[in-house]
Amino acid sequence: AMEYALRNLPLNDDLLKEASFVNFPLRSNATFSQVEYFVERFSKLLPYQSPRELDKLQEEFTLYQLLQEEEIPKEIWDEALVYDDDEKSYHRMDIIWNFLSNMKLPDGSLCYKRLSHISKLILVLPHSNAEEERLFSIVRKNKTAFRPTLDPKGTLSSILSIKFANKRPAHQFEPSKELLKKAKSATSEYNKLHSKKH
């Protein structure tokens, strides 16, 4: 499995290489060209192409590189700390960047207004299409040859919403008495309306 992953994952992808500046412990090795890569690649989302905006962005990047770990409160580091299955630890950069995005200069302006915008964009880039594949799988399981008329904007949409909102298996779901009463009432009303049409 490891050989397959190393052979097929985009480990040498430019996007992944350039994104390393968002990792706070690696900031001193980062270069401004990494930031520029994202400004150019996502120009519609990141309106920082003008010389004035790039200068401000470079100032923010320099401040970021000079920022000391102690300037981020211990509570933030503790909240961001995660242990994996092998008891190795790392810090979630989304939590760190959420804090950095709210840091202010003495004049009250945000320290990293532009840089945090870019960093947050990088942090939300999907690392796989597993969620989309899961959604298509659920659709295929629910819209079968026996139920071909499920309306994508009605019943099918409702089924998908419920399945994604509840992470527990369906057999563990215990509806309240009030919910059962409402469901019976809705079913009765539905049956009355449909029996009048025939």
DRENVEX-117843 format. One line per field, with one value per residue: residue number from 1; residue in one letter; x, y, z of N, C-alpha, C in turn. Coordinates in steps of 0.2 Angstrom, whole numbers, plus 5000, padded with zeros to 4 digits. Example, Ala and Ser with C-alpha at 12.3 -4.5 7.8 and 13.67 -1.06 7.14 Angstrom:
pos: [1 2]
code: [A S]
n_u: [5066 5064]
n_v: [4972 4989]
n_w: [5039 5035]
ca_u: [5062 5068]
ca_v: [4978 4995]
ca_w: [5039 5036]
c_u: [5066 5064]
c_v: [4984 5000]
c_w: [5039 5039]
This chain:
pos: [1 2 3 4 5 6 7 8 9 10 11 12 13 14 15 16 17 18 19 20 21 22 23 24 25 26 27 28 29 30 31 32 33 34 35 36 37 38 39 40 41 42 43 44 45 46 47 48 49 50 51 52 53 54 55 56 57 58 59 60 61 62 63 64 65 66 67 68 69 70 71 72 73 74 75 76 77 78 79 80 81 82 83 84 85 86 87 88 89 90 91 92 93 94 95 96 97 98 99 100 101 102 103 104 105 106 107 108 109 110 111 112 113 114 115 116 117 118 119 120 121 122 123 124 125 126 127 128 129 130 131 132 133 134 135 136 137 138 139 140 141 142 143 144 145 146 147 148 149 150 151 152 153 154 155 156 157 158 159 160 161 162 163 164 165 166 167 168 169 170 171 172 173 174 175 176 177 178 179 180 181 182 183 184 185 186 187 188 189 190 191 192 193 194 195 196 197 198]
code: [A M E Y A L R N L P L N D D L L K E A S F V N F P L R S N A T F S Q V E Y F V E R F S K L L P Y Q S P R E L D K L Q E E F T L Y Q L L Q E E E I P K E I W D E A L V Y D D D E K S Y H R M D I I W N F L S N M K L P D G S L C Y K R L S H I S K L I L V L P H S N A E E E R L F S I V R K N K T A F R P T L D P K G T L S S I L S I K F A N K R P A H Q F E P S K E L L K K A K S A T S E Y N K L H S K K H]
n_u: [5004 5010 5020 5011 5005 5016 5019 5008 5003 5002 5016 5026 5021 5019 5010 5009 5022 5024 5015 5020 5024 5014 5015 5019 5031 5040 5042 5053 5061 5054 5050 5046 5042 5034 5022 5018 5016 5004 4996 4997 4992 4979 4972 4959 4953 4962 4965 4978 4988 4992 5006 5006 4998 5006 5017 5012 5008 5021 5027 5019 5022 5035 5034 5028 5038 5046 5040 5039 5037 5033 5024 5012 4999 5000 4988 4982 4992 4990 4977 4978 4986 4989 4988 4994 4990 5002 5007 5014 5016 5008 5004 4989 4987 4977 4971 4981 4982 4970 4971 4982 4976 4968 4977 4983 4990 4999 4991 4979 4975 4974 4987 4990 4982 4981 4990 4984 4972 4977 4983 4972 4965 4973 4973 4961 4960 4955 4962 4959 4947 4938 4926 4917 4916 4911 4898 4893 4892 4882 4871 4870 4867 4854 4846 4840 4836 4824 4819 4818 4813 4816 4816 4829 4829 4820 4815 4827 4837 4833 4836 4849 4854 4850 4858 4871 4871 4869 4881 4880 4876 4861 4853 4856 4849 4837 4821 4813 4797 4789 4794 4790 4777 4774 4779 4770 4758 4761 4762 4750 4742 4748 4744 4730 4729 4734 4725 4714 4716 4716]
n_v: [4994 5006 5008 5010 5022 5031 5030 5035 5046 5064 5069 5077 5089 5105 5114 5109 5110 5123 5128 5126 5137 5140 5132 5135 5132 5131 5143 5152 5146 5148 5157 5172 5170 5159 5163 5172 5163 5158 5169 5172 5160 5159 5170 5176 5174 5180 5195 5202 5207 5220 5231 5239 5231 5219 5224 5227 5214 5208 5215 5210 5196 5197 5201 5190 5180 5185 5184 5177 5161 5162 5173 5169 5164 5152 5144 5144 5136 5124 5121 5118 5107 5090 5073 5059 5042 5035 5041 5053 5070 5085 5102 5109 5119 5127 5132 5139 5149 5155 5162 5170 5178 5187 5195 5211 5226 5240 5251 5246 5240 5225 5213 5203 5203 5201 5190 5180 5178 5172 5160 5154 5150 5141 5131 5126 5120 5105 5089 5077 5069 5062 5065 5069 5057 5049 5055 5052 5039 5036 5042 5033 5022 5025 5030 5019 5006 5002 5013 5024 5037 5047 5063 5074 5087 5086 5073 5064 5074 5077 5064 5063 5074 5071 5059 5064 5073 5065 5056 5044 5026 5021 5011 5014 5025 5033 5039 5053 5053 5063 5066 5055 5055 5067 5062 5052 5059 5067 5057 5052 5063 5065 5053 5055 5066 5060 5049 5055 5060 5049]
n_w: [5000 5004 4994 4983 4986 4987 4974 4967 4973 4972 4977 4973 4968 4963 4969 4982 4987 4987 4996 5009 5016 5025 5036 5052 5060 5049 5044 5043 5033 5022 5007 4999 4986 4986 4991 4981 4971 4974 4973 4960 4954 4959 4955 4953 4965 4974 4975 4974 4965 4961 4961 4973 4982 4982 4988 5001 5005 5005 5016 5026 5025 5029 5042 5047 5046 5055 5067 5083 5091 5104 5104 5101 5110 5124 5126 5113 5106 5113 5110 5097 5096 5091 5092 5083 5078 5082 5093 5090 5089 5082 5076 5072 5058 5054 5066 5071 5061 5061 5073 5070 5060 5066 5073 5078 5073 5082 5078 5076 5065 5055 5056 5047 5036 5022 5020 5028 5022 5010 5016 5023 5012 5006 5016 5015 5003 4995 5000 4994 4984 4991 4999 4988 4981 4990 4991 4978 4979 4989 4983 4972 4979 4984 4974 4964 4952 4956 4962 4953 4951 4961 4966 4963 4969 4979 4987 4986 4989 5002 5008 5007 5014 5027 5029 5028 5038 5050 5057 5063 5062 5054 5060 5073 5076 5086 5086 5093 5103 5099 5086 5080 5081 5073 5061 5058 5057 5046 5036 5036 5031 5019 5013 5012 5003 4992 4990 4986 4973 4965]
ca_u: [5000 5014 5023 5006 5004 5021 5019 5002 5001 5006 5020 5031 5016 5021 5006 5011 5029 5024 5011 5024 5025 5008 5017 5022 5038 5044 5041 5060 5064 5049 5051 5040 5039 5029 5016 5017 5014 4996 4993 4996 4988 4972 4971 4952 4951 4967 4966 4984 4992 4995 5013 5005 4996 5011 5022 5009 5009 5028 5028 5015 5026 5041 5032 5026 5044 5050 5035 5041 5032 5030 5019 5006 4997 5000 4981 4982 4996 4987 4971 4981 4990 4985 4992 4992 4990 5009 5008 5018 5012 5009 4999 4984 4989 4971 4969 4986 4981 4964 4973 4986 4972 4965 4982 4982 4996 4997 4986 4972 4974 4976 4994 4991 4975 4981 4993 4980 4967 4980 4984 4966 4963 4978 4971 4954 4960 4954 4967 4957 4940 4934 4919 4913 4915 4906 4891 4890 4891 4876 4866 4869 4863 4847 4842 4841 4832 4818 4817 4821 4809 4817 4817 4835 4828 4815 4816 4834 4840 4832 4839 4857 4855 4850 4863 4877 4870 4870 4886 4879 4873 4854 4850 4857 4845 4831 4817 4809 4790 4786 4796 4786 4770 4774 4780 4763 4753 4763 4761 4742 4741 4751 4740 4724 4730 4735 4720 4709 4718 4714]
ca_v: [5000 5012 5009 5012 5029 5035 5030 5038 5053 5070 5072 5082 5094 5112 5117 5106 5112 5131 5129 5124 5143 5141 5128 5140 5131 5131 5150 5155 5143 5150 5163 5176 5168 5154 5167 5175 5157 5157 5175 5171 5154 5160 5178 5178 5174 5184 5202 5206 5208 5226 5233 5241 5226 5215 5227 5226 5207 5206 5217 5205 5190 5198 5201 5183 5177 5188 5182 5172 5157 5165 5178 5165 5161 5144 5141 5142 5130 5118 5119 5116 5101 5084 5067 5054 5035 5033 5046 5059 5076 5091 5107 5111 5126 5131 5135 5144 5154 5158 5166 5175 5182 5192 5199 5218 5231 5245 5256 5243 5236 5218 5211 5198 5203 5198 5184 5175 5176 5167 5154 5150 5147 5135 5126 5123 5116 5098 5085 5072 5069 5056 5067 5069 5050 5046 5057 5049 5032 5037 5043 5027 5017 5027 5031 5013 5004 5001 5020 5029 5044 5051 5070 5077 5093 5084 5067 5062 5079 5076 5058 5065 5079 5067 5054 5068 5076 5060 5051 5037 5021 5022 5007 5017 5031 5032 5045 5054 5051 5069 5066 5049 5058 5071 5058 5049 5064 5069 5052 5052 5069 5063 5048 5058 5070 5056 5045 5059 5061 5043]
ca_w: [5000 5004 4987 4979 4988 4985 4966 4964 4976 4969 4982 4970 4965 4964 4974 4989 4989 4988 5002 5015 5020 5030 5042 5056 5061 5043 5041 5042 5027 5017 5003 4996 4979 4988 4992 4975 4967 4975 4971 4952 4952 4961 4954 4954 4973 4978 4971 4976 4959 4959 4965 4980 4986 4983 4993 5008 5006 5007 5023 5031 5025 5033 5049 5049 5047 5061 5073 5088 5094 5111 5103 5100 5117 5125 5125 5106 5104 5116 5106 5090 5097 5090 5092 5079 5081 5084 5098 5087 5089 5077 5077 5067 5056 5053 5072 5072 5056 5064 5078 5066 5056 5071 5077 5076 5074 5087 5075 5076 5058 5055 5055 5042 5033 5015 5021 5032 5017 5006 5020 5024 5005 5005 5021 5014 4997 4997 4998 4990 4982 4995 5000 4982 4979 4995 4990 4973 4981 4992 4977 4968 4983 4985 4967 4961 4947 4959 4964 4948 4951 4967 4964 4966 4973 4984 4992 4986 4993 5009 5011 5007 5020 5033 5029 5029 5045 5055 5056 5066 5057 5054 5065 5080 5077 5090 5085 5099 5102 5096 5079 5077 5080 5067 5055 5057 5055 5039 5032 5035 5027 5012 5010 5011 4997 4986 4989 4983 4966 4961]
c_u: [5004 5017 5018 5005 5009 5022 5014 5000 5005 5011 5025 5027 5019 5017 5007 5017 5028 5019 5014 5025 5019 5010 5022 5030 5043 5045 5048 5063 5060 5052 5045 5037 5034 5022 5014 5014 5006 4993 4992 4991 4980 4970 4964 4950 4956 4969 4972 4989 4996 5002 5011 5003 5002 5016 5019 5010 5016 5029 5024 5019 5032 5040 5031 5033 5048 5046 5038 5036 5029 5025 5012 5004 4998 4993 4980 4986 4993 4981 4973 4984 4986 4990 4990 4992 4997 5011 5013 5013 5013 5004 4995 4985 4982 4969 4975 4984 4975 4966 4977 4981 4968 4970 4982 4989 4994 4992 4979 4971 4977 4983 4995 4985 4976 4984 4989 4974 4970 4981 4978 4964 4967 4975 4965 4954 4959 4960 4966 4950 4936 4927 4914 4911 4910 4899 4889 4888 4884 4870 4865 4865 4856 4843 4844 4836 4825 4815 4820 4818 4811 4819 4824 4834 4823 4818 4823 4838 4839 4836 4846 4858 4855 4856 4870 4877 4871 4876 4885 4875 4865 4851 4851 4852 4838 4827 4813 4801 4787 4788 4791 4779 4769 4775 4773 4758 4755 4761 4753 4740 4742 4746 4733 4724 4730 4729 4714 4710 4716 4707]
c_v: [5006 5013 5012 5020 5033 5035 5035 5045 5058 5073 5077 5088 5101 5115 5115 5109 5120 5132 5128 5131 5143 5137 5133 5138 5131 5138 5153 5152 5145 5156 5166 5174 5162 5157 5169 5169 5157 5163 5175 5166 5155 5167 5180 5178 5178 5190 5206 5207 5214 5227 5235 5236 5221 5217 5226 5219 5205 5209 5212 5199 5191 5198 5194 5179 5179 5186 5176 5168 5159 5170 5175 5162 5154 5141 5140 5136 5124 5116 5116 5109 5095 5079 5062 5047 5033 5037 5051 5065 5081 5096 5108 5118 5130 5135 5141 5150 5158 5163 5172 5180 5187 5196 5206 5221 5236 5250 5253 5239 5229 5217 5207 5197 5199 5190 5178 5173 5171 5160 5150 5147 5141 5130 5123 5120 5108 5094 5079 5073 5064 5058 5067 5061 5047 5048 5053 5041 5032 5038 5037 5022 5019 5028 5024 5012 5004 5008 5025 5036 5048 5058 5072 5083 5092 5078 5065 5067 5078 5070 5060 5069 5075 5062 5058 5071 5072 5055 5044 5033 5022 5017 5009 5023 5029 5039 5046 5053 5057 5068 5060 5052 5063 5068 5055 5053 5066 5064 5051 5057 5068 5058 5050 5062 5065 5051 5049 5060 5055 5041]
c_w: [5000 4997 4982 4980 4986 4977 4963 4967 4973 4974 4979 4966 4967 4970 4981 4991 4991 4994 5008 5019 5026 5036 5046 5058 5055 5040 5039 5036 5021 5013 5000 4990 4980 4988 4985 4970 4968 4973 4963 4951 4954 4961 4955 4961 4977 4974 4974 4971 4958 4964 4972 4984 4987 4988 5000 5010 5008 5014 5028 5031 5029 5041 5052 5050 5053 5068 5077 5090 5100 5110 5102 5107 5118 5124 5117 5104 5107 5112 5100 5090 5096 5090 5087 5082 5084 5090 5096 5087 5084 5079 5071 5065 5055 5060 5073 5067 5058 5069 5074 5062 5060 5074 5074 5078 5079 5084 5074 5069 5059 5053 5048 5038 5026 5016 5024 5027 5012 5010 5021 5017 5004 5010 5019 5007 4999 4995 4995 4988 4985 4996 4994 4980 4984 4994 4984 4974 4985 4987 4974 4972 4985 4979 4963 4955 4950 4962 4959 4948 4957 4964 4967 4970 4978 4989 4992 4990 5000 5012 5012 5013 5026 5034 5031 5036 5051 5053 5059 5061 5059 5059 5072 5082 5081 5090 5092 5098 5098 5088 5076 5076 5074 5061 5053 5054 5047 5034 5031 5031 5020 5009 5008 5005 4991 4985 4985 4975 4962 4961]
